[in-house]
Amino acid sequence: MWSRLGSRLRSWEGLLLGLVVAVIAVNALQTPFYLRLSNQINLFTLSIEKIIVALIMALIIINAEIDLSVASVMGLAACVVAYLHAQGVPVALGVLAGLAVGALAGAFNGYWIAYVGLPSLAVTLAGLIGYRGAARILIEDRSIGGFPDWFNRLGQEPLVGPFPVSLVLFFLLLALMLVVLHRSAFGRYVYAIGNSRDVARYSGVNVNRVKMTLFVASGFISALAGILLAARLGSVRGNTAEGFELDIITMVLLGGVSIFGGSGSLIGVALAILLILNLRNGMSLVNITGNTQTGVIGVLLILSVLGPNWARSLQERLQRSRRQTGGPGDGATRGAVPK
């Protein structure tokens, strides 16, 4: 057990853990209220919709695909709810319609990627533009609010103790996806396809079904996050959730998930989420503007692609060096037969 723990702490996740601790310590020195539970809950709540979508994005990127349309699906689902509410439709039915639209958007993406064979980058980039356009057509330049109290409470009031509905949902989804990705046959298929689609197919994995399932789940969860965002803000515009995909993808790649697929873990993604949330909060404490914060996140996105590759390269060089010098476990000294 201790050897596995030591290996984990020497990995990319260990570096992220150290950075999280350092950032929290620096922020705590800025204000004595930083470590209070209420502040930590607020820190999560302000970005809760992004981190919910980051969970399913991790599975998609491990599968060697990408979904650039998630933020546009979030906005479209929120706009569907707002548009139907403005037409007099009960909000509960609007929520169901928004979730259905998200699932259909995911299925549309999945069909072209899984069954037609188009690259996910191109398909979801088209989705990013198309779904955002549909949202703007529904709402135009209006801001629609006036939702019933029960809907606003979904994003603004605690459900269990001090924890709001959205935060409870995040932890439930995190637990579910940890089991799915790391403890189920479906999770093994996700990794196998990410490493080699052809090898997975020849091994009997239904590659098309796995990819379709992932993109439908991505659309549904993105729609759920968009509806929670509408409940938290209390109003919806055509540009709701615009630009969220940058933070979402950064969280996943910074967590050690390879952009080429086949490797990564939700533990690393969870640590990256903590790092980005605390880093943004710390920059706000020292009055760094939003544009500068976005620039910092952009730099993190570049480092999140380069960093794990550098770490793996360094680890491989160290292993080769140990083998060449006949270190512990070297094959030259193991099992030698005396003359």
C-alpha positions as CSV (number, residue, x, y, z in Angstrom):
1,M,0.0,0.0,0.0
2,W,2.7,2.4,1.0
3,S,4.7,1.8,-2.2
4,R,1.5,2.6,-4.3
5,L,1.0,5.7,-2.3
6,G,4.6,6.8,-2.8
7,S,4.4,6.1,-6.5
8,R,1.2,8.2,-6.7
9,L,2.8,11.1,-4.8
10,R,5.8,11.0,-7.2
11,S,3.5,11.2,-10.2
12,W,1.7,14.1,-11.9
13,E,-1.1,13.9,-9.3
14,G,1.5,14.3,-6.6
15,L,2.7,17.5,-8.2
16,L,-0.8,18.8,-8.5
17,L,-1.5,18.0,-4.8
18,G,1.6,20.0,-3.8
19,L,0.5,22.9,-5.9
20,V,-3.0,22.8,-4.4
21,V,-1.6,22.9,-0.9
22,A,0.8,25.8,-1.8
23,V,-2.0,27.9,-3.4
24,I,-4.4,27.3,-0.5
25,A,-1.7,28.3,2.0
26,V,-0.9,31.5,0.1
27,N,-4.6,32.4,-0.2
28,A,-5.1,31.7,3.5
29,L,-2.4,34.2,4.3
30,Q,-4.3,36.8,2.4
31,T,-7.4,36.6,4.6
32,P,-8.3,34.7,7.8
33,F,-11.7,33.8,6.4
34,Y,-10.4,31.9,3.4
35,L,-10.5,28.4,5.0
36,R,-14.0,28.8,6.3
37,L,-16.4,26.2,5.1
38,S,-18.8,28.9,3.7
39,N,-16.0,30.3,1.6
40,Q,-14.9,26.9,0.3
41,I,-18.5,26.1,-0.7
42,N,-18.9,29.5,-2.4
43,L,-15.6,28.8,-4.3
44,F,-17.1,25.6,-5.7
45,T,-20.5,27.2,-6.3
46,L,-19.2,30.0,-8.6
47,S,-17.8,27.4,-11.0
48,I,-19.9,24.3,-10.2
49,E,-21.4,24.0,-13.7
50,K,-17.9,23.9,-15.3
51,I,-16.6,21.2,-12.9
52,I,-19.7,19.1,-13.5
53,V,-19.1,19.0,-17.2
54,A,-15.3,18.5,-16.7
55,L,-16.2,15.0,-15.3
56,I,-17.7,13.7,-18.5
57,M,-15.1,15.6,-20.6
58,A,-12.4,13.6,-18.9
59,L,-14.0,10.3,-20.1
60,I,-14.3,11.7,-23.7
61,I,-10.7,12.8,-23.9
62,I,-9.4,9.5,-22.4
63,N,-11.4,8.0,-25.2
64,A,-9.2,10.0,-27.7
65,E,-12.0,12.4,-28.6
66,I,-13.0,15.9,-27.6
67,D,-16.3,17.8,-27.3
68,L,-16.0,21.6,-28.0
69,S,-19.7,22.0,-28.0
70,V,-20.4,21.5,-24.3
71,A,-20.7,25.2,-23.4
72,S,-23.0,25.8,-26.3
73,V,-25.2,22.9,-25.3
74,M,-25.3,24.3,-21.7
75,G,-26.5,27.7,-23.2
76,L,-29.0,26.0,-25.5
77,A,-30.6,24.0,-22.7
78,A,-30.9,27.0,-20.5
79,C,-32.4,29.0,-23.4
80,V,-34.9,26.2,-24.1
81,V,-36.1,26.4,-20.5
82,A,-36.3,30.2,-20.6
83,Y,-38.1,30.3,-24.0
84,L,-40.7,27.8,-22.9
85,H,-41.2,29.6,-19.6
86,A,-41.8,32.8,-21.6
87,Q,-44.4,31.0,-23.7
88,G,-46.3,29.9,-20.5
89,V,-45.1,26.3,-20.4
90,P,-44.5,25.0,-16.8
91,V,-40.8,25.2,-15.9
92,A,-40.8,21.5,-14.9
93,L,-41.7,20.6,-18.5
94,G,-39.1,23.1,-19.8
95,V,-36.4,21.4,-17.7
96,L,-37.3,18.0,-19.2
97,A,-37.3,19.6,-22.7
98,G,-33.9,21.2,-22.0
99,L,-32.4,17.8,-20.9
100,A,-33.9,16.1,-24.0
101,V,-32.4,18.8,-26.3
102,G,-29.0,18.2,-24.7
103,A,-29.2,14.5,-25.1
104,L,-30.3,14.9,-28.7
105,A,-27.4,17.3,-29.4
106,G,-25.0,14.7,-27.9
107,A,-26.6,12.0,-30.0
108,F,-26.2,14.2,-33.1
109,N,-22.5,14.7,-32.4
110,G,-22.1,11.0,-31.5
111,Y,-23.7,9.8,-34.8
112,W,-21.3,11.7,-37.0
113,I,-18.2,10.8,-34.9
114,A,-19.0,7.1,-34.0
115,Y,-20.9,5.9,-37.1
116,V,-19.8,8.2,-39.9
117,G,-16.2,8.5,-38.7
118,L,-15.8,12.2,-38.8
119,P,-13.2,13.8,-36.4
120,S,-14.7,14.9,-33.2
121,L,-12.8,18.2,-33.4
122,A,-14.6,19.2,-36.6
123,V,-18.0,17.9,-35.6
124,T,-18.1,19.5,-32.1
125,L,-16.6,22.8,-33.4
126,A,-19.6,22.9,-35.8
127,G,-21.8,22.1,-32.8
128,L,-20.3,24.9,-30.8
129,I,-21.3,27.3,-33.5
130,G,-24.7,25.7,-34.4
131,Y,-26.0,25.2,-30.9
132,R,-25.0,28.7,-29.9
133,G,-26.8,30.1,-32.9
134,A,-29.9,28.1,-32.0
135,A,-29.8,29.6,-28.5
136,R,-29.5,33.1,-29.8
137,I,-32.4,32.5,-32.2
138,L,-34.6,31.4,-29.3
139,I,-33.8,34.3,-26.9
140,E,-32.5,36.9,-29.4
141,D,-31.2,39.9,-27.4
142,R,-33.5,39.4,-24.5
143,S,-32.8,38.4,-20.9
144,I,-35.5,36.1,-19.6
145,G,-36.0,35.5,-15.9
146,G,-38.9,35.5,-13.5
147,F,-38.6,31.7,-12.8
148,P,-40.6,30.2,-10.0
149,D,-39.1,30.1,-6.5
150,W,-38.5,26.3,-6.5
151,F,-36.4,26.6,-9.7
152,N,-34.3,29.5,-8.3
153,R,-33.7,27.5,-5.1
154,L,-32.0,24.7,-7.1
155,G,-29.0,27.0,-7.7
156,Q,-29.2,29.4,-4.9
157,E,-30.2,27.6,-1.6
158,P,-28.6,24.8,0.4
159,L,-30.1,21.3,0.1
160,V,-28.1,19.2,2.6
161,G,-26.7,21.3,5.4
162,P,-24.8,24.2,3.8
163,F,-24.4,22.4,0.5
164,P,-26.5,23.5,-2.5
165,V,-28.2,21.1,-4.9
166,S,-25.5,21.6,-7.6
167,L,-22.6,20.7,-5.3
168,V,-24.4,17.6,-4.0
169,L,-24.9,16.6,-7.7
170,F,-21.2,17.1,-8.4
171,F,-20.1,14.8,-5.7
172,L,-22.6,12.2,-6.6
173,L,-21.5,12.4,-10.3
174,L,-17.8,12.2,-9.2
175,A,-18.4,9.1,-7.2
176,L,-20.4,7.5,-10.0
177,M,-17.8,8.3,-12.7
178,L,-15.0,7.1,-10.5
179,V,-16.7,3.7,-10.3
180,V,-17.6,3.7,-14.0
181,L,-14.1,4.7,-15.2
182,H,-11.9,2.8,-12.8
183,R,-14.0,-0.1,-11.7
184,S,-16.2,-1.2,-14.6
185,A,-15.9,-2.9,-18.0
186,F,-17.2,0.2,-19.7
187,G,-14.3,2.2,-18.2
188,R,-11.8,-0.4,-19.5
189,Y,-13.4,-0.1,-22.9
190,V,-12.9,3.7,-22.7
191,Y,-9.2,3.3,-22.0
192,A,-8.8,0.6,-24.6
193,I,-10.4,2.6,-27.4
194,G,-8.3,5.6,-26.4
195,N,-5.1,3.6,-26.7
196,S,-6.1,2.0,-30.0
197,R,-9.5,2.0,-31.6
198,D,-8.5,-0.8,-34.0
199,V,-7.1,-3.1,-31.3
200,A,-10.2,-2.5,-29.2
201,R,-12.4,-3.4,-32.1
202,Y,-10.5,-6.6,-32.9
203,S,-10.8,-7.5,-29.2
204,G,-14.5,-7.5,-29.5
205,V,-15.3,-4.0,-28.0
206,N,-18.3,-2.3,-29.6
207,V,-16.4,0.9,-30.3
208,N,-19.3,2.8,-31.9
209,R,-21.6,2.1,-29.0
210,V,-19.1,3.3,-26.4
211,K,-18.4,6.5,-28.3
212,M,-22.1,7.1,-28.9
213,T,-22.8,6.6,-25.2
214,L,-20.1,9.0,-24.2
215,F,-21.4,11.8,-26.4
216,V,-25.0,11.3,-25.4
217,A,-23.9,11.5,-21.8
218,S,-21.9,14.6,-22.6
219,G,-24.9,16.3,-24.1
220,F,-27.2,15.3,-21.2
221,I,-24.8,16.4,-18.5
222,S,-24.0,19.7,-20.3
223,A,-27.7,20.4,-20.5
224,L,-28.1,19.6,-16.8
225,A,-25.2,22.0,-16.0
226,G,-26.8,24.7,-18.1
227,I,-30.1,24.4,-16.4
228,L,-28.4,24.6,-13.0
229,L,-26.5,27.7,-14.2
230,A,-29.9,29.3,-15.2
231,A,-31.2,28.5,-11.7
232,R,-28.2,30.0,-10.1
233,L,-28.2,33.2,-12.1
234,G,-32.0,33.6,-12.1
235,S,-32.0,34.7,-15.8
236,V,-30.9,33.5,-19.2
237,R,-29.4,35.2,-22.2
238,G,-28.3,33.9,-25.6
239,N,-24.6,34.0,-24.5
240,T,-25.1,32.0,-21.3
241,A,-22.1,29.8,-20.6
242,E,-20.2,31.3,-23.5
243,G,-16.4,30.5,-23.3
244,F,-16.8,27.9,-20.6
245,E,-15.2,25.2,-22.7
246,L,-11.7,26.7,-22.2
247,D,-11.8,26.3,-18.4
248,I,-13.4,22.8,-18.7
249,I,-10.8,21.4,-21.1
250,T,-8.0,23.0,-19.0
251,M,-9.2,21.3,-15.9
252,V,-9.1,17.9,-17.6
253,L,-5.8,18.3,-19.4
254,L,-4.2,19.8,-16.3
255,G,-5.3,16.8,-14.4
256,G,-2.9,14.6,-16.4
257,V,-5.4,13.3,-19.0
258,S,-3.5,12.9,-22.3
259,I,-4.9,14.9,-25.2
260,F,-4.1,11.9,-27.3
261,G,-6.3,9.6,-25.2
262,G,-5.7,6.3,-23.4
263,S,-4.4,7.7,-20.1
264,G,-5.4,9.8,-17.1
265,S,-7.6,9.5,-14.0
266,L,-10.4,11.4,-12.3
267,I,-8.3,11.8,-9.2
268,G,-6.0,14.0,-11.2
269,V,-8.9,15.9,-12.7
270,A,-10.3,16.5,-9.2
271,L,-7.0,17.9,-8.1
272,A,-6.8,20.1,-11.1
273,I,-10.3,21.4,-10.4
274,L,-9.2,22.3,-6.8
275,L,-6.1,24.0,-8.2
276,I,-7.9,26.2,-10.7
277,L,-10.7,27.1,-8.4
278,N,-8.3,28.2,-5.6
279,L,-6.0,29.9,-8.1
280,R,-8.9,32.0,-9.5
281,N,-10.1,32.8,-6.0
282,G,-6.5,33.8,-5.0
283,M,-6.2,36.1,-8.0
284,S,-9.5,37.8,-7.1
285,L,-8.2,38.4,-3.6
286,V,-5.3,40.4,-5.0
287,N,-7.6,42.3,-7.4
288,I,-6.3,40.6,-10.6
289,T,-8.9,41.3,-13.4
290,G,-10.9,38.7,-15.2
291,N,-9.1,39.1,-18.5
292,T,-5.8,38.5,-16.8
293,Q,-7.2,35.4,-15.0
294,T,-8.3,34.1,-18.4
295,G,-4.8,34.6,-19.7
296,V,-3.4,32.6,-16.7
297,I,-5.8,29.8,-17.4
298,G,-4.7,29.9,-21.1
299,V,-1.1,29.4,-19.9
300,L,-2.2,26.6,-17.7
301,L,-3.8,25.0,-20.7
302,I,-0.5,25.0,-22.6
303,L,1.4,23.6,-19.5
304,S,-1.3,21.0,-19.0
305,V,-0.5,19.5,-22.4
306,L,3.3,19.8,-22.1
307,G,3.7,19.1,-18.3
308,P,2.6,15.4,-18.2
309,N,4.6,14.6,-21.3
310,W,7.7,16.2,-19.8
311,A,7.1,14.3,-16.5
312,R,6.7,10.9,-18.4
313,S,9.8,11.6,-20.4
314,L,11.8,12.4,-17.3
315,Q,10.5,9.3,-15.6
316,E,11.5,7.1,-18.6
317,R,15.0,8.6,-18.7
318,L,15.5,7.9,-15.0
319,Q,14.3,4.3,-15.5
320,R,16.7,3.8,-18.4
321,S,19.5,5.4,-16.3
322,R,18.9,2.9,-13.5
323,R,18.9,0.0,-15.8
324,Q,22.2,1.1,-17.4
325,T,23.9,1.5,-14.0
326,G,22.6,-1.8,-12.8
327,G,20.5,-0.3,-10.1
328,P,17.9,-2.2,-7.9
329,G,15.8,-4.5,-10.0
330,D,18.1,-4.5,-13.0
331,G,17.9,-7.6,-15.1
332,A,21.7,-8.0,-15.2
333,T,22.0,-8.9,-11.5
334,R,18.6,-10.6,-11.0
335,G,18.7,-14.4,-11.2
336,A,22.5,-14.6,-12.0
337,V,23.9,-18.2,-12.1
338,P,27.4,-18.5,-10.5
339,K,30.1,-20.1,-12.7
